[in-house]
Amino acid sequence: MTSTPPPSEIREPTPVPPPGEAELPLLPEAPQGSLLWRLGGVLKTMRPHQWMKNTFVLAPVFFAKDIFQTSLLLTALGAFLTFCLLAGAVYTMNDLVDVESDRRHPVKRFRPIASGRVSERMAKRLAMGLVLLSLGGGLLLSPWFALVALLYFIQNVAYSFRLKNVAYLDVTLISAGFVLRVVAGGMATGIKVSNYLLLCTALLALFLGFGKRRHELALATRKSLKDYSERGLNLALGVTAVATVGTYLAYTLDPRTREFFHNDWLWPSTGFTILGMARFLQIVTGRPKAESPTQEMLRDVPFILILFFWVLWVMVTIYKIRPTVVP
């Protein structure tokens, strides 16, 4: 006859952590730090490294050959700053919505809100203040510009709270956000935006968005990813890449473009466009542990060099910049 062990020797079974969570050490719920440390977290929440996307606001004044018109350039920079503040509000709201899923992510769990560096209460106040400041500043530039900025904000709120979990629609909305940036730049400066610029922007943004989703498949932390497939995203990347390059090349060869710039040599810049897109695909497939391929490409030396030479070629072609010859 076996004897029953006393209650003091009976142990509960050790709970087994869900797959993928065992290697993630717990972060403290409320880490302590100085005020400067927390303000740094606030700035990080606004993601200033992502503000490069808002340079699309400057595209109308750049391709209108007015980048050296001081008044227009200052207006365009004001529009750029407005969208940076508005984007900061959107990123803060997005992190508030994703705070629980971010805490289970191997990289995103260290974001200020997810880690507790910035409290959720502070983040809500930050988002509200940035929205009021950006839209108020937008009204000073132009009512139409402020309206486009408001549409951008509403679209991003819809994306953050619901639509980002709908496959393919999520990337479409990201693309629409880039188009709205370009339209806003035109509204702020009073420059008519060409259809070529809008179409190239939309296609390039779709390409970047599909590349980001392709990269995220390895981590599978987004709900919409279950409706994506590697084959489908590869096809989408191929189609949007060809369409982007084809549209840009058509723009450079269009007789109206050549007449406007009084130059027939914009088309070779297409080569830098192809190289840049190819490098982005290398980052997508070659750096699976990176948080975001769009973030990685901004610190990737080969990509930065490609971008630099594209800008240089376009500046020389459009603005006829030539070195000064000293006799």
N, C-alpha and C positions, 0 to 999 in steps of 0.2 A: 504494500500500500504506500503510495506517494504522499508525502506531507505537503501541505499548502504553505508557501513561504509567508512569513509575517508581512503585514501591510507596509512596514518600513522598507522591505526589500523589493516591493513591486514597483517597477518603473514604467512610466509612460513611454510609448515608442517615440523615437526622435523624429520630428517632422522633417520631411524631405523638401528642400526648396524647389520651386518650379524650375524647369530647364532654362538655362541662360542667366539665372539670377544668383547662383551659388558663388560666382566669381566676383560679384559686385559688393564690396564692403559698404556698410551703411554709412551715410553721411550724417553728421550731427544735425538735429532738427533746427536748431537756432544758433548757428555759429556766431561767436562774438568778434567784434572788431571795432576799429576806430570809425569816426564819422567820415573821414576821408576814404577809408576802405569801403564803406557802404555807398558813398557817392560814386566811387569807381564802379561799383556794381550797377548803380543806376545808369551810368554812361554805357556800360557793357550791355545792359538790357536793351538800350536803344540801337545797338549794333552799328556803330559808325563805320565799321569795315564794309557794311553792305550798302552804304550810301553812294558808292560808285555807280550803282544802278540808276541813281537820279541824274547822272550826267546825260541821260537821254533827254532831259528837259532842255539841255543846251543844244541839242541837235538842230532845231530849226534855225537858230541864229548862226550856227557853224556852217551849215550848208547853204545859207543865204548870203554868204560872203560878208557877213556883218560882225564877225567876231571881234574886230578891232574898232567897232563903233562903241565908244565908251558908254553912252546912255543905254543902248540896247544890251550891252554886255552886263552892266550893273543890274538892269531889270531881270535879265536871264539868271544872274547869280542869286537875286532875291527869290525868284521862282524855285531855283535849285534848293536854297536854304529852307523854303517853305515845305518842299516835299521831303527834305531830310527830317524835319521835325514831325511831319505827318507820318512818315515811314517809321520813326521811332515810336510813335503812339501805336501803330499797327503791330510792330514787333512785340511791344509790351503786352498788348491785348492777346496776341497769339500765344505768348509764353504763359499767360494766365490761364488760357483755355487748355493748354497742353501740359500744365504743371505736373499732373499725375503720371502721364505717359513719359514725360521727360525724366522723371525720377527713376524710371525703369530702363532708361536708355544709357548705354555705356559711356557716351560722350556728353549728351545733352543734360544729363543729371547734374553736371557742374555749372549749368547756367545759373545766374544770380537768383532768380525766383525759385527754381527747382531746388537749389541747394540751401535756400534760406538767407542768403546774403542780402537780398531785397525782399522785404515782407510783401505778402499779397496786398495788404492794405495800402502800403506805399506805392506799389505798382499801379493800382487802380487810380490813385490820385495823379500819378505821373502821366498815365495815358490820357486822362481827362484834361489836364493842364496843357499837354502838347497839342491836343486836338483844338482847343480854344485858341491857343497861341498861333498855330499854323493857319487855321481858317481865317482868323482875324487879320493876320498879316497878308493873306491872300487877297482879301477884299481891298487892301490898300493898293495892290498891284493892278487888279482888274476884276470886276464882278464875274466876268465869264471865266477867268482863270480860277477864281474861288469856287465857281460852280463845278468845274472839271475836277478840282482838288476834292470837293465834297463827294463827287461820284466815285473817285478813286478810293476814298475812305469807306464809303458805303459798300463798295464791291469787296474791299478787303475784310470788312466786318462779316459780310455774308460768307466769304471764303473761310475765315478763321472759325466761325461758329458751326458751320454745317457743310458747305460745298467743297471743302478741301478733302473730304472723304469720298467724293464721287470721282471715280477714275476718269481720266481724260478731260473732264470738265474742270478739274482743279488746275491742270496745266494751261487750259484755255483761258482761265481767269487770270493766271499769272501773266500770260501774254497780253491780255487786255490791259493789265496794269501798266505795262511798258508803253503800250500805244497811248494810254491816257497821259502818261508823262510827256510824250512828244506833243500831243495836242495841247496840253497845258503850257508848254514852252512857247508854242505858236500863239496861244491866246494872250500870254503875258506880254510878248514883244510885238504883237500885231503882225506877225509874219505868217503868210499862207503856207501851210505844210503840204508838201507834194504827196501824191498817192504812192509814189515809189518809196518814200521815206516811211510812210505808215505801214506799207506791206512788208518792207524789209525788216522793220522793227518787230512786227507781229510774228514773222517766220523765224527770225533769230531767237526771239523769246521762247517760242514753242520748242525750238531745238534745244536750248539750254534747259528748259523745264523737263523735257523728256529725258535729257541726259541726267538730270538730278534724280528723277524717279528710277532710272536704270541703276544708278549708283545705290539708291536706297533699298533696292531689292535684296541686297546681301544682309541688311539689318532687319528688314521687315517690321518696322515699328509704326508705320502709318496704315490706317484702316483701308484706305483705297488701294494699297499695294496688292491686296488679295485679288483684285480685278485686273491687275496688270500682269503681263508675262514678258519674259526676256525676249522672246521672239517678236512680240507685238511692239515692244519699245525699240528694239533694233530696227524694225521696219519704219516706225515713226521717225526715228533719228535719221535714217537714210533719206526718207522722203523730204523732211524739213531741211536737211542739209543741202540737198540738190536744189530745192525750191529757193532757199535763201541765196545761194551762190548764183543761181540763174537770174533771179530778180535783181540782185545787185549788179550783175554784169549787164543786164538789159538797161538798167539805169545809167551806167557809165557810157554805154554806146548809143543811148537815145540822142537823136539830133538836137532836141531841145536842151538837153544837159550840156552837150558840147558847145552849143551856141551860147548858153548862159555863162559858162565858165571860160569861153573863148580858148578852149584847150581840148585836144583829142587824146590826152594821155592819162585820163583817170582810170581807164579800164585795167591797166596792169596791177592796180591795187587789189584787184580780185584775187590775185595770187596770195597776198597776205591774209585775205579773208579765209581762203581754203586752208592755209597753214594753221591759222588760229583755231578753226573748227576741228581740224584733225588733232591738234594738241589737246583740245578740250576732251575729245573722245579718249585719248590716251590717259588723261587724268581720271576720267570716269571709270575706266576698266582697270587701271593700274594702281589706284589708291583706295582700296575698299574700306580702309579704316578711317579715312578722312570724314569729318563731319559733313562737309558739303563740297562738291566739285567746283561750284561757282565761287566758293570762298578760296579753295585751293589755287584756282587759276590766277587769282590776284596776287599771289606770292610765288608763283611759278616763274622762274627766270626766263625760260624759253618763250612762254606765252607773253610775258611782259615785253620782251624784245620784239616779238612779232607785232604786238599792238603798237609799240613805239614806231616801228618802221611803216606801219599802215598810216598812222597819224602824220608822220613826216611826209610820206608820199602825197597824201591828200592835201596837206597844207601847202606843199610846193606847187601842186597842180592847181588847186582852187585859188590860192592867194598869190600865186606867182612869186613865192619867196625865193630870192636869189642871194647868194653871198655878195657882200659889198667888196668891190675891187678897189683897193687903195693904189693910186698911181705912184 
